[in-house]
């Protein structure tokens, strides 16, 4: 392969990567980005332990094998975090509570 062909291949690769970046950054709506990110997270998966602490630093509750944690906001601008346990039970934690999510 000649040097010219290699140079064209590298340039095409750079243009392709930059084009994908610009497309995802500027032409995706916020909702589309979230959907894409969630699909990517579902593919990669995570194995997290979520621990909720009281104001005194003691552990209140701990969940293991949590695959994904998501944040949301309601109509009153109240933010919260939610996830599903390994038993497929819904858990919602307000952001006013201290919690730690760590990989197992």
N, C-alpha and C positions, 0 to 999 in steps of 0.2 A: 504494500500500500504506500502510495506516495505521501510526502509531507503535506501537499496541498489537500488531499482527501482527508487526512487526519485533522487538519486545521478546520476544514469545513464541517466535519463531524463534531468537533468540540464547540465551534461557534453555534451550530444548530442545537446542540444540547443546552448551551447557556441560554439561547433565545427561548427554547421550550420551557426551561425552568423559570425564567423571568416572566414569561407569558402566563404560566400557571399561577405564579405568585400574584401578579397584577389582577388576574381574573378572580381568584379567591378573595383577595383583599378588597377590591373595589366594586366588583359586580355581583357579589353574593350579598343578599340581605342578611340582617342579623339573625333572623329565624333560620335561613338556609345554612348559615355557618354553624348554628347550634345543632341542627339536625345532622349535618355532616360530622361534627365533632362527636356527637353521641353515637353515631354509627361506627366511627373509628374506635371509640372507647369500648363499644360492645365487641368489636373484633379483637382488640388487644386484651381487654379484660383486666381486672385488678383483683387483688385479694387483700382487703383492708380490715383493720381492727379499728372500730370507732369507740372512743371512751369519752363519757360525759363526766365532768368534774363539778363539784359544788364550790361555793365561794371559799370554803375552808380548805380546798385542795384535795378533798377525799373523793374517791371514785363513787359516782352515783349509779352508773350503768355502763356496761361494756357489751358490744356486739362484735362478733368475729365473722369472717368470710363474707364481708360486704363487697359486692362487685363494683358498685358505682355510687357516688355521692353527687347530688345535684342541688344547686341553689335556686331559690325562686323569690318572687316579690309579689305581694298581694296588692289590692287596690289602695290600701292606706300606706303604701311604701314600707310595709313591715317585711323585712327580709327573713328568710328561714332556709334551713338545709333539710333535705329529706333523702331517704334511701330505703331500700327494701332489704330485709334480713334474709338469711339463707332459707328461712321457712316461708319466704314470700310475704312477710308482714310489713306494712308501711310504717315508717318511723319518721316523725317530723321534729326537728330541733330548732327552736328560735335562736337567732344569732346572739341573743343576750346571754346565752349559756356558753360556758367554756367547754370545748370538746377538742379532741385530738384524733385525727385519722392518720393511721400509719400502715405501711405495708407489712404484711406478715412475712 
